Amino acid sequence: MWQQQFIETARGTFQLFTKGNGAPLCVTHLYSEFNENGNVFAEMFTPHFTVHLVNLRGCGQSTDDGYDYSMSESVRDLEAVREALHIETWGFAGHSTGGMLALKYAELAPTSLSFIVAGGHCASSAYMRNPASIYCADNPNNARIRDILAMLGNPASTIEERRAGNKQWTLMSLYDAASFDILMSRPNSGKTVSKRLDYFTQVELKTFNMEPVLPTLQTTAYIYGGLHDAQCPYEYAASIAEHMPNATLTTFEKSNHFPFIEEEAAFAQFVAQIVQQQLTV
């Protein structure tokens, strides 16, 4: 189990969960809530790092006042947590919108980061207009995704409805449906926080575009992508790696959106290679 902490900062109190040994690494997702079960993505880093899995503002028992749910304010909150933990620099790992947050972190606070790990993401809202993405209106799964998101945002929805909807959402994002059983067999958390998801989709995503600044981001970046990603198609991860001057790209050829589940051994090797490269810095 992960060790729970409450961190008092100048921007409020934040709940986080810590596990592992080694150099400090922050992990979070833009609109997910974590608990003592940790998270399967974050778990991949615990053999090599002391991982701090942070509940952002409005998630779990973290503070929920004073600021909005934007990526910029989220970076400032994470900086407040880092300072309260007396950590000079740390790595940051984020998947999906957590990967988008990693890019924003590298833009706003590069001197606080030793490196970033980011995948399953896009540097703009372009994926929403790509028919290969389930979030595009032209994708055959889009109508069902919109129904699922509406249901998850409805406080009256039952736990059975939420579980069924989350399962369908996940299955659309797996290369092999058998990976779903692997996911369900592992301790995990990461419940969708609707108010933060709504802010992202209804407010921030409308103007989100980091493509122009990618060439200016000097942070060491380990970018990865599943070749068959149905949420943020692989081409976007590849483009990010191409345009960031200190980025490398790792491709998972038998993965959809979750290579750390679908190709677990290969992802573990990817993390081990990051450790080796960081030791030479």
Secondary structure, DSSP 4 states (H G I P E B T S, - for coil): -PEEEEEEETTEEEEEEEEE-SEEEEE--TTEE--TT--HHHHTTTTTEEEEEE--TTSTTS---SS-S-HHHHHHHHHHHHHHTT-S-EEEEEETHHHHHHHHHHHH-GGGEEEEEEES--SBGGGGG-TTSTTSTTSTTHHHHHHHHHHHT-TT--HHHHHHHHHHHHHTT-SSTTHHHHHHTS----EE-HHHHHHHHHTGGGT-B-GGGGGG--S-EEEEEETT-SSS-HHHHHHHHHHSTTEEEEEETT-SS-HHHHTHHHHHHHHHHHHHHHHT-
